[in-house]
Amino acid sequence: MRPLLPAIALLLSAGGAAAVPSAPTPLTAEALLAADVPAATVQQVAGGAWWPQPPAFDTVVFQSDPQSKVTSGVTFEKVGGDARITATLYAFRSSAQSTRFLLYTELVGPPVDERNPAVGERRAYYTSTLSDGRPVTRLTFTRGRVGVAVEVKGERWSAAKIAAIAQPIDAAVRGLLAGSLRPPVIPPGELANMPPDSAAPGPPLGTAAISPEAWATVDRDGTPRQVRDRLAGRNAKLLFRRYLRQGSPTDVIETTLFTFPKASDARGWLAPFEAGVKNGLDPGTTGAHSAYRHGRDNYELRFAAGRYVGDVFCWAPYVSAPSAACEDAVRTLAERWYARLAHAK
């Protein structure tokens, strides 16, 4: 979903003494995301226009045994096509667990190549066919206590081609384990405009800056290129966070903050969404410019407050539809978030 530029930790040195080794980077959701493959690499390897989706900061509920402590992934979609590339990183409690993760993937698929491509400490590569007849290419590998799964749906890739995606991830994971790679730092002033902790609808799963292209892959108020161009033309900055809804093992609530130079840009960006909501849900106390719609598999409330737009979205990634409790959870979060943004500069 976008290249995120990691901060590089400085090696400490004193006089002529040798540099002090860095401590390993804590394997948070944001750290794993920083080690994922950037969009520029995917485009270079796969060709054409491949855009990322917002990151998948997963819950542990639907992960296979062994359960990872933290999981982050990014799916890239080919604009104008139906192929998908997904790269997911799992932080386990030990190297033994990451190895077990790899061995389990070998049991559920066809025979695997354990030698090629040359990536990670152990690997399993194979190609197969999806239930709809399309080809699929899968590669799983390990590096320390980190497991990585790369999947290409809709295209059959050679070991050498998928290695061009996997090897940069492997190098970045080595950087995390060595402490030389850190997740990007989001300025405190930008974080302050996200929903307040007191308004959190459940445990936060991860926060990241995302690109206009990432939002364009999930917004339905225009074609991906139209949505991207409208955001880029208004110089929007986007900040994304996912929560697990309190009391639910399946519902996730995603909040996206759009920061524009002027209030008129924010209202202009919101206008197509407002116009498209017919007989929508009650948006509550979220200002004069807001709308709340309920689709077959999601709830979404969007509002403008000064030069900001907030989007609150509830869905269930692993089941067909979110619970009805999403309606109140989305509205309550949006109201509290609006109250904060209404006083932001």
N, C-alpha and C positions, 0 to 999 in steps of 0.2 A: 504494500500500500504506500509506499513512498520511501525514498531513502531517508533514513534518520542518521544524522551525523554524530557519532559517538565522541565524547570527550576523552582525550587520552590522558591517563594519569601520569604525573611527573615522577620520575625516579629521583629519589633523594640522594644527595651526595654531600660529603664534607671534605674539603681539602682534596688530597690525593687519594682518599679512601675509596674503596669500591662502592658502587651504588647499592643501596639497601633494597632487597627484593620487595615488590609490592605485595600486599595481601590480596588474596583472591577477591574478586568482585562478588558481593552478595547476589545470589541468583534470584533476583526479584523478577516479576513479570516484565517490568520495563527493561531490565538487563538482558533477559532472553530476547526481547524484541529488538534491542540494539544489535544483537548478534545475527539476526535474521537477514536474509538476502535482500539487498536494496533493489528498488524498481529498475534502476539503470542497468543492473547486471541481468535481470530477467529479460529486459528488452533487448540487450545485446546478444544474449544466448538464444532466445526464442524468436527474435525478429518481430516486426510489426508493433502494434500498440497494445502493450500489456499494462493495465492499471491495477493498483492494489485496492483491496477493500479495507475498511477499518479493521484494526487488529482484533483477533479473537483471543481475549484474555479468558481462558476457560475455567469453569468450576471443576471440582474433582469428581462430581457425581457420576458422569458418564465416561470417565476414562477407564481403560482396561487395567487389569491387574498386571504389574504392580502400579499402585496409585502414585502419581508424581506429586511433588509438593507444589510446584508451580508449572503452568503451561502457557505459552504464548505462540501464536501462529499468525501468518498472513496468507491470504488467498489472492492471487492475481488473476484477473480475467482478461481475455482477449476481446478488445472492443470490436463489436461487430461479428464476433464468433461465439462458439459455445465451449471452448476449451478452458480449463482451469489449472492453475499451478498453485499448490498449497505447500508451504514449508512450516512445520510445527516443531518447536523445541520444548523438551520436557526436562525439568530439573528433578532428579530423584534423590533419595536420601543417601545412596551409596553407588559405587561403580557396579557392584553386584546386581543391584536393582535395574540399572540401565541395561546391563547385559541380558537380564531376564526379559526385559521389555523387547529387546531385539529378537531373542529366541522365540518368544511368543508370536511375533510377526511372521517368523519362518514357518510356524505350524499351521497358520490359517491361509496361506497362499500356495501357489504352485512352487515347484523347485526353484531355489534361489541361487544366485551367483554370490559366493562369499569372498571372492578375490577381487572382483572388479565392480565399480570403479575404486581406485585407490584413495579412500577417504576414511577418516576416523580410525579407531582402533579395531573395530569389527564392523562388518557391513553385510547387508542382504539386499540384493537388487533383483527385480524380476519385472516382466511385462505380462499383462493378462487382458481380459475382455470384461467390460462392465455388463450388467444385466440388460442394458439397452443396446448392446452390440458395439459400443464405442471402445476403442483401446484405452488402456490405462498403464502407466509406468510408475513403479514404486521403488523407493530406495530408503532403507532405514540404516542408520549408523550410530555409533556411540563414541563419545569422547569424555572420559572420566565418568562423572555421575550425570552427564547430560546425554539424553537420547534425542535424535533428530529423525523426523520422517518427512520425506519429500515425495509428493504425489502429483502426477500429471494426468489429468482426466481429459480424454478426447484426443490424445496424441501418443504415439509409440516412440519413445526416445531410446537411443543407444546409451550404454553405460558411460561412454565418453561425454555425451551431451549433458546428461543429468549431473555428471561430475562438475561441470562448469557452474552449476547452481550450488551444489553441495560443498565444494572445496572452499569457497569464500565463507560459508557458514562455519565449517570446521575450523578455519583460521580464526574467525571471530570468537568461537567458543574457547579456543586455546587462549585467546586474549582475556576472556572473562576469568578463566581458571588461573591465569598468571597475574591478574590484577592490572593489566595494561589497557583494558577496554572497560569503559564505564558507560552507563546510559546517559543520554543527553540531559542536561539540566534545564528544566522549565523555569523561567523567571518567576520569582515569588509573586510579582504583581499580576501575572497571568493566572497563576494558580488560585489567587485570592478571588478571582471572578468565577471560579467553578462553584458548584453547589456547596454550601457550608457543611461541615461535618455533622452538625446537628440535624441537617435535612437528609442525610444519607438514607436511602431506602433499604439498605442492607450492606453487607461487607463490600468494600471496593475491591475490584479485581485487577485494575490497572489503568494508567493514565498515559496518554501520548499525544503529541502534536501530530496532526495528519495533514495530508495534502488535499487541494481541491479535487484532484483526480480520485482520491480515496472516497470522498463523499459522493462524487458523481456516479460511482458504481452502485450506490444504494439508494440514491434519491430518484423518485419517479415523477418529478415535476418537469420533465423534459428529457431529451436524450442525454447520454453521458457527456457528450461534447458540449451541448448547450448548458448543462448545469456547471460543468467545469469552467466554461468561458464566462458565465455570469459571476461566479465567485472570483475568478482571477481578475476580471474587469473591474471589480469593486475592491481589489486588494485585500481580500478577506484572509484572516488567520483563523485556523481551526484547532480546537483542543478537545480531545475525546476522552471519555471515561466510561468504564463498564462496572456495574454493580451486580451482585447476586441479590435478588429481591428477598428481603427478610421473610422467613417462614416458607420459602419455596425452594425445592431442589432443581427446578427447571426454568423459572422465569429469570431473565436478565433485564436490567434497565440500563440503557445507554444514554449518556448526556453528551451533547456536542455544543460547544460554545463557538459562535461565529463572531469575530471581532472585526468591525469595519472602521474606516477613518471617520465616517460621519453617520448621524442618525438617519439621514435620507437614504444612505446606502443600505442600512439595515432594513428599513421599511420596504425599499425596493426589492431586496432579496426575498423578504417574507411574502410579498404580494401574491405570487403565483400559488403558493401553498394555501393562503387564505382563500383565494378565489376558487380553489379546487375542492374545498371542504363544503359539502352540501349536507344539511341536516346533521351536523357534527355533534359531538358530545360537548357538555358544558366545560369550557376552559377554566372556570373558576376565576379567581382574582389574579389574572395574568396580563392586565393592561388592555388598552383599547385595540391593540394590534396583536391578535392571537387567534388560534384555531386548534381544534382537537378532533382528530378523526380516528375511527376504529375500522381497521381492515380485517380481512379474514384471519390473518395470523399476527396482528400487531396492534398496538395502541401508540399513537404519536400526537404529542402536543408541542406546538411551536409558537413562540412569542417574541416580540421585539421590545427592548428596553433601552432607550437611547441608541447608542451606536452598536449595541449588542443584539444578537439573536440567540435564544436558547432553544434547543431541540431535546425533548425527552421521549424516549422510544422504548417500549416494553415488548419483548417477544420471548419465545422459548426455542433456542437453537436446535434442541434435540427431539422435540415433539411437534405435533402438528399445529398447536395453538397455545397461546399463553392462557393463564387462568384469568377469570373475571376480576380477581383482586388487583390486576394491573391497572384497571381504570382509576381507582382511587389513589393508588400508589403514584401513578404518573402525575395526576392532578396536584396532589399534595406536594410532591417534590417541585413541580413547576412553580407553584405559588410561592414557596419559600425561596426558590432560586430567583424568581422575578423580583421579590422584595429586596434581595441583595443587589441585583443588577440595576434596579431603578435608581440606586444611589451611587452607582459606580461612575467614575469619570471616563 
